[in-house]
Every structure is written in C-alpha cells, then in structure tokens.
Amino acid sequence: MKFQDYYEVLGVPRNADADALKKAYRKLALEWHPDRHSGPERAKAEERFKQINEAHEVLSDPKKRAKYDRFGEHWEHGQEFQPPPGARGQSGADFGDLFGSGEGFSDFFRSMFGEEYAHDFGTRSRRPRSARGTDVEAELHLPLDVALSGGIHRFELPGVTECPTCGGEGQLGSRTCPACAGLGRVRRKREVDLRIPEGVRDGLVLRLRGLGEPGDSGTEPGDLHLVLRLEDSEALRLVDGELEARVTLTPWDAHLGTKVDVPTARGTVTVTIPPGTRSGRRLRLRGQGLADGRGGQTDAYVRVELDLPAQLDARQEALLRELRAPTTAERPA
C-alpha cells in the first residue's frame, strides 16, 4: 500500500498524543469495519479499514512515528509500507491492545453491537495463539408442540469461522487478506440438526460440541451452549412456567360431561370432563407437565373454553331457540 498522510487518515493533528490517537482510531475502526457494510460499500469499507489500521500501527509506535515525522517526505513519494515480520495486520490481538484487557474490549463491542458481536471479535483478544476456540451461547425458540413432539429440529446458526482465503492468518504474504480484512475470521451461517431431548423444558441448556468459535489453525473449536426457550403454540402454552392445554367444548358437552384427548409432555392423554363444567375451569393432570430439572415432572393443566360449532343443523337451531324461550315460571301471569 502506497504511503499516505497518516495524520490525515486518522483525522488528528501532528502533535496528537497517544490517547487522542487511540480515540480517533477506535471511532474510525468502528465506523469503517467491513462487517458494518454490505454490497458495493463493503469494498470501499475494506480499503478504508486497512488504511486506518496502517496509520494507527505506525503512529502508535513511538519509534515508527519518530521516523515517519522525520522522513515523511520520502514516505510520501512512494515508499511501500511493510508490516513487521509475523504481524497479523488488523487482527483481534491488535484491537485487544487498543482497548486494554480482553474483558474491556469485549464489553465495548457488546455495548456497541450486542452480545453476538462481542463474542465474534472480543473473545479473540483474550486467548493466545494456538488456543482452543471459545465457547459461545445462543438461544433457540421452539413452539411447545414442536418441542414436545421430539425428533429432529433443523435451525440456522450464525457465527464465525476461520477465513478460507488466508487460513486464519489475516495476511496474504505482506498484504492484508481482502476476504476477512485482516481479522482471520469470516461470518457465516450453518444449518444444525438438533435432536430434541426427552425432558425438554424452558431454559434447558444443551452443550453442542464443536459448534462454538473456531480455534486457531490445528486446534479444536469451542462448544455451543444452546438455551431452549419454549413458546406458546395453538393448543399449548406456559402459564407461570406450567404447561396448560386449551380445549374448546360445546355448551352441551360441558354441561353433560365428555372425554377429550389432550397433548401433554408425556404424550396424549384422555381427560374426563365432569358434568356441569363451566368455561374457564382448569383441571389438573398430575405429573403430566414439563420436566422439573430434578428427575421429576411438574403438573399440567387443562383449561376448558366454551364455543358453538361454526354451523348448526336445523334440529340444533330449534333446540337452542327452545332453550332461549322463557320457562313457565318466568312467563308473566
């Protein structure tokens, strides 16, 4: 990359101190990070991002800065900028140096972009080279009927992986890798087939090995800690953490009593609705609820709601009219 005025790139005066350089660099690095741009703007962002990092690398090093200030005219007329041997360009380690400890860096990105972005970039600054990948956490939201049916559920998992262009190094020779902008990682989505376990419950954490952040070259990736969040479905819902099934009955079935099949955490059960059941009544099904996390089962409930069929035949219409007619006791004398 041909020499440019590094002070101009960072937008600071030539007498700027280390804190001013750091503040300017942090602001520009966040603004021009390639992951914040898409389409035609991404290529422009990648180039600008490389310029910002090059300028910071020189001006933040007292020896390089002194040489630059002394021989700037010669650099300006075409001297190539070569990163020092072994440098990784604008890698996560460089960002870690800027923000201090790994925790501080992660907290900063978390406040700017959210938890996932902090995992993607902050965690790289906290682990040494040739370390196992970092564990990550995600949530999977499942409707209750899907969760209780078991089987295989496919979902899409966003994350990061080692850049295939540079092999995770962030550099191609002496140049910054254009595919990952020097980070050594690229964002991608993958499809995961999850076997829903028995004893599923809201908040259950599943450990999926090897689905966390990738490790450095030659090391194993971290694990994914997947938190299951159960959501209401058409017939099932959670009420104060307890499983509740809703059944709709006709007024005559509720008055005379009937039997209905109800889905529970332990399969479909037949429930006897006692005569005279009123709308809104809850019936307890002991031990038919979700797992309690201690090897047992909570209780489930059936909530009865009354409604008329969408269509009534002539006989039903006549019976309803007869029911609506005032009784002998109600007729005026």
C-alpha positions as CSV (number, residue, x, y, z in Angstrom):
1,M,0.0,0.0,0.0
2,K,1.4,3.4,-1.0
3,F,2.2,5.9,1.7
4,Q,-0.5,8.3,2.8
5,D,-0.6,11.1,5.3
6,Y,-1.3,9.0,8.4
7,Y,-2.3,12.0,10.5
8,E,-4.9,12.9,7.8
9,V,-6.1,9.3,7.6
10,L,-6.9,9.4,11.4
11,G,-8.0,13.0,11.4
12,V,-5.7,14.1,14.1
13,P,-3.1,17.0,14.4
14,R,0.6,16.1,14.1
15,N,1.1,16.8,17.8
16,A,-1.7,14.4,18.9
17,D,-0.9,12.4,22.0
18,A,-1.4,8.6,22.4
19,D,-4.9,9.0,23.9
20,A,-6.0,11.2,21.0
21,L,-4.7,8.7,18.5
22,K,-6.4,5.8,20.3
23,K,-9.7,7.7,20.5
24,A,-9.6,8.6,16.8
25,Y,-8.6,5.1,15.8
26,R,-11.4,3.4,17.8
27,K,-14.0,5.7,16.3
28,L,-12.9,5.2,12.7
29,A,-12.4,1.4,13.2
30,L,-15.9,1.0,14.3
31,E,-17.3,3.2,11.6
32,W,-15.5,1.5,8.8
33,H,-15.4,-2.1,9.9
34,P,-16.3,-4.2,6.8
35,D,-19.0,-6.2,8.7
36,R,-21.0,-3.0,9.1
37,H,-21.2,-2.5,5.3
38,S,-22.7,-4.6,2.5
39,G,-22.9,-4.6,-1.2
40,P,-20.8,-2.1,-3.2
41,E,-20.0,-0.2,0.0
42,R,-18.1,-3.2,1.5
43,A,-15.2,-3.0,-0.8
44,K,-14.8,0.7,0.0
45,A,-15.0,0.0,3.7
46,E,-12.4,-2.8,3.5
47,E,-9.9,-0.4,1.8
48,R,-10.6,2.4,4.3
49,F,-10.3,0.0,7.2
50,K,-6.9,-1.1,6.0
51,Q,-5.7,2.5,5.7
52,I,-6.9,3.3,9.2
53,N,-5.1,0.3,10.7
54,E,-1.9,1.0,8.8
55,A,-1.9,4.6,10.1
56,H,-2.6,3.6,13.6
57,E,0.1,0.9,13.6
58,V,2.7,3.5,12.6
59,L,1.6,6.4,14.7
60,S,1.0,4.4,17.9
61,D,4.6,3.1,17.8
62,P,6.9,5.8,19.2
63,K,9.9,4.7,17.1
64,K,8.0,4.3,13.9
65,R,6.3,7.7,14.5
66,A,9.6,9.4,15.0
67,K,10.9,8.0,11.8
68,Y,7.7,8.9,10.0
69,D,7.8,12.5,11.3
70,R,11.5,12.8,10.2
71,F,11.3,11.2,6.8
72,G,7.7,11.8,5.9
73,E,8.5,13.4,2.5
74,H,10.3,10.3,1.4
75,W,7.5,8.0,2.5
76,E,5.0,10.3,0.7
77,H,6.8,9.8,-2.6
78,G,6.2,6.1,-2.8
79,Q,7.8,4.1,0.0
80,E,6.0,0.9,0.5
81,F,4.7,0.2,3.9
82,Q,5.7,-3.3,5.0
83,P,4.3,-4.8,8.2
84,P,6.9,-6.2,10.6
85,P,7.6,-10.0,10.3
86,G,4.9,-12.0,11.9
87,A,2.4,-9.2,12.1
88,R,-1.2,-10.1,11.6
89,G,-2.5,-6.8,10.3
90,Q,-5.7,-5.6,11.9
91,S,-6.4,-8.8,13.9
92,G,-8.3,-9.2,17.1
93,A,-5.0,-9.0,19.0
94,D,-4.4,-5.5,17.6
95,F,-7.9,-4.5,18.8
96,G,-7.2,-6.0,22.2
97,D,-4.1,-3.9,22.6
98,L,-6.2,-0.8,21.8
99,F,-8.9,-1.5,24.3
100,G,-6.8,-2.8,27.1
101,S,-7.8,-6.2,28.6
102,G,-9.9,-8.7,26.7
103,E,-12.8,-8.1,29.0
104,G,-12.8,-4.3,28.4
105,F,-12.6,-4.9,24.6
106,S,-15.5,-7.4,24.8
107,D,-17.6,-5.0,26.9
108,F,-17.0,-2.2,24.5
109,F,-18.1,-4.2,21.4
110,R,-21.0,-5.7,23.4
111,S,-22.3,-2.1,24.1
112,M,-21.9,-1.1,20.5
113,F,-23.2,-4.1,18.6
114,G,-24.7,-6.6,21.1
115,E,-23.7,-9.9,22.7
116,E,-23.1,-11.8,19.5
117,Y,-20.7,-9.2,18.0
118,A,-18.7,-9.2,21.3
119,H,-18.3,-12.9,21.1
120,D,-17.3,-12.7,17.4
121,F,-14.4,-10.3,18.0
122,G,-13.8,-9.7,21.7
123,T,-13.0,-13.3,22.6
124,R,-10.2,-13.4,20.1
125,S,-8.2,-10.9,22.1
126,R,-8.4,-12.9,25.3
127,R,-6.8,-16.2,24.1
128,P,-3.3,-16.8,23.0
129,R,-2.2,-18.2,19.7
130,S,-2.8,-21.9,19.2
131,A,-5.7,-22.0,21.7
132,R,-8.9,-23.9,21.6
133,G,-11.9,-22.0,20.2
134,T,-14.1,-20.1,22.6
135,D,-17.4,-21.5,23.8
136,V,-20.4,-19.4,22.8
137,E,-24.1,-19.2,23.9
138,A,-27.2,-18.8,21.8
139,E,-31.0,-19.2,22.3
140,L,-33.3,-21.4,20.2
141,H,-37.0,-20.6,20.4
142,L,-39.4,-23.6,19.9
143,P,-43.2,-23.8,19.9
144,L,-44.4,-26.1,22.6
145,D,-46.0,-28.6,20.3
146,V,-42.7,-28.9,18.3
147,A,-40.6,-29.3,21.5
148,L,-42.9,-32.0,22.9
149,S,-43.1,-33.9,19.7
150,G,-39.3,-34.6,19.9
151,G,-37.4,-35.8,16.9
152,I,-35.0,-33.7,14.8
153,H,-35.4,-29.9,14.5
154,R,-33.3,-28.0,12.0
155,F,-32.2,-24.5,12.7
156,E,-29.8,-21.9,11.3
157,L,-26.8,-20.8,13.4
158,P,-24.9,-17.5,12.8
159,G,-21.3,-17.4,13.8
160,V,-17.7,-17.0,12.6
161,T,-15.3,-19.4,11.0
162,E,-11.6,-19.4,10.0
163,C,-11.1,-17.4,6.8
164,P,-10.7,-19.9,4.0
165,T,-8.7,-17.4,1.9
166,C,-5.8,-16.8,4.3
167,G,-6.2,-19.8,6.6
168,G,-7.0,-17.6,9.6
169,E,-3.7,-15.7,9.4
170,G,-5.2,-12.4,8.3
171,Q,-2.4,-11.9,5.8
172,L,-1.6,-12.9,2.3
173,G,2.2,-12.5,2.2
174,S,2.8,-8.9,3.2
175,R,-0.7,-7.8,2.4
176,T,-3.9,-7.8,4.4
177,C,-6.3,-10.5,3.4
178,P,-9.1,-8.8,1.5
179,A,-11.6,-11.6,2.3
180,C,-11.5,-11.0,6.1
181,A,-10.0,-7.5,6.2
182,G,-7.1,-8.9,8.4
183,L,-9.3,-10.4,11.1
184,G,-8.6,-14.0,10.1
185,R,-12.3,-14.8,10.5
186,V,-15.4,-14.5,8.4
187,R,-19.0,-14.6,9.4
188,R,-21.2,-17.4,8.1
189,K,-24.4,-19.3,8.8
190,R,-24.7,-23.0,9.1
191,E,-27.6,-25.4,9.4
192,V,-27.7,-27.6,12.5
193,D,-29.9,-30.7,13.1
194,L,-30.8,-30.9,16.7
195,R,-32.3,-34.0,18.3
196,I,-34.8,-32.6,20.9
197,P,-34.1,-34.4,24.1
198,E,-36.5,-36.1,26.4
199,G,-37.3,-34.0,29.5
200,V,-37.3,-30.8,27.5
201,R,-38.1,-27.7,29.5
202,D,-37.9,-23.9,29.2
203,G,-34.4,-22.7,29.9
204,L,-32.7,-26.1,29.3
205,V,-29.1,-25.7,28.2
206,L,-27.7,-28.1,25.7
207,R,-24.0,-28.4,25.0
208,L,-23.2,-28.9,21.3
209,R,-19.6,-29.8,20.9
210,G,-17.6,-28.2,18.2
211,L,-20.2,-25.6,17.2
212,G,-18.6,-22.7,19.1
213,E,-16.0,-20.2,17.8
214,P,-13.3,-21.8,15.7
215,G,-9.8,-22.3,17.3
216,D,-6.6,-21.3,15.7
217,S,-5.1,-23.4,13.0
218,G,-4.7,-27.0,14.2
219,T,-6.9,-26.7,17.3
220,E,-10.4,-27.7,18.0
221,P,-13.3,-25.3,18.0
222,G,-15.3,-24.3,21.1
223,D,-18.7,-25.6,22.1
224,L,-22.1,-24.0,21.6
225,H,-24.3,-23.7,24.8
226,L,-27.8,-23.7,23.4
227,V,-30.6,-22.4,25.6
228,L,-34.0,-23.7,24.7
229,R,-36.9,-21.2,25.0
230,L,-40.4,-22.6,24.7
231,E,-43.1,-20.6,23.2
232,D,-46.9,-20.9,23.1
233,S,-48.5,-22.9,20.3
234,E,-52.1,-23.0,19.2
235,A,-53.2,-25.6,21.8
236,L,-50.4,-25.4,24.4
237,R,-49.0,-22.5,26.5
238,L,-46.9,-21.9,29.6
239,V,-48.7,-20.2,32.4
240,D,-46.3,-19.3,35.3
241,G,-44.0,-22.0,34.0
242,E,-46.7,-24.7,34.0
243,L,-47.9,-26.5,30.9
244,E,-51.5,-25.7,30.0
245,A,-53.6,-27.3,27.3
246,R,-56.7,-25.5,26.0
247,V,-59.8,-27.5,24.9
248,T,-62.9,-26.0,23.3
249,L,-66.2,-27.6,24.1
250,T,-69.8,-27.1,23.1
251,P,-72.1,-25.9,25.9
252,W,-73.9,-29.2,25.9
253,D,-70.7,-31.3,26.2
254,A,-69.6,-29.1,29.1
255,H,-73.0,-29.4,30.8
256,L,-73.4,-33.2,30.3
257,G,-69.7,-34.1,30.6
258,T,-67.5,-35.7,27.9
259,K,-64.0,-37.1,27.2
260,V,-61.3,-35.3,25.2
261,D,-57.7,-36.2,24.1
262,V,-55.2,-33.7,25.4
263,P,-51.5,-33.3,24.5
264,T,-49.1,-33.3,27.4
265,A,-45.3,-33.6,28.0
266,R,-45.7,-37.3,28.4
267,G,-47.9,-37.9,25.3
268,T,-51.6,-37.6,24.6
269,V,-53.9,-38.5,27.4
270,T,-57.7,-38.9,27.6
271,V,-59.3,-36.5,30.1
272,T,-62.7,-36.8,31.5
273,I,-64.6,-33.5,31.6
274,P,-67.1,-33.7,34.5
275,P,-70.7,-32.7,34.0
276,G,-71.5,-29.0,34.7
277,T,-68.0,-27.8,33.8
278,R,-68.1,-24.0,33.3
279,S,-65.9,-22.0,30.8
280,G,-62.5,-21.1,32.2
281,R,-62.3,-24.1,34.6
282,R,-58.8,-25.6,35.0
283,L,-58.3,-29.3,35.5
284,R,-55.0,-30.6,37.0
285,L,-53.2,-33.5,35.4
286,R,-50.6,-34.6,37.9
287,G,-47.2,-35.5,36.7
288,Q,-48.0,-34.7,33.0
289,G,-46.2,-31.4,32.8
290,L,-42.6,-30.4,31.8
291,A,-39.5,-31.9,33.4
292,D,-38.7,-30.2,36.7
293,G,-34.9,-30.5,36.2
294,R,-34.6,-32.8,39.2
295,G,-35.7,-36.0,37.5
296,G,-39.4,-35.5,38.0
297,Q,-42.3,-34.0,36.2
298,T,-44.4,-30.9,37.0
299,D,-48.2,-30.9,36.7
300,A,-50.1,-30.0,33.6
301,Y,-53.5,-28.3,33.3
302,V,-56.5,-28.4,31.0
303,R,-58.4,-25.1,30.5
304,V,-61.9,-25.5,29.3
305,E,-63.4,-22.9,26.9
306,L,-66.9,-23.0,25.5
307,D,-68.0,-22.2,22.0
308,L,-70.6,-23.1,19.5
309,P,-69.8,-25.0,16.3
310,A,-69.4,-22.8,13.2
311,Q,-72.5,-24.3,11.7
312,L,-75.6,-25.8,13.4
313,D,-78.2,-28.0,11.8
314,A,-81.9,-27.3,11.9
315,R,-82.5,-29.5,14.9
316,Q,-79.8,-27.8,16.9
317,E,-81.1,-24.4,16.0
318,A,-84.6,-25.4,17.1
319,L,-83.2,-26.7,20.4
320,L,-81.4,-23.5,21.1
321,R,-84.5,-21.5,20.4
322,E,-86.4,-23.7,22.8
323,L,-83.7,-23.2,25.4
324,R,-83.9,-19.4,24.9
325,A,-87.7,-19.3,25.4
326,P,-88.8,-18.3,28.9
327,T,-89.8,-21.1,31.3
328,T,-93.3,-21.3,32.8
329,A,-92.0,-19.8,36.0
330,E,-90.6,-16.8,34.1
331,R,-93.8,-16.1,32.0
332,P,-95.9,-13.2,33.2
333,A,-99.2,-14.1,34.8
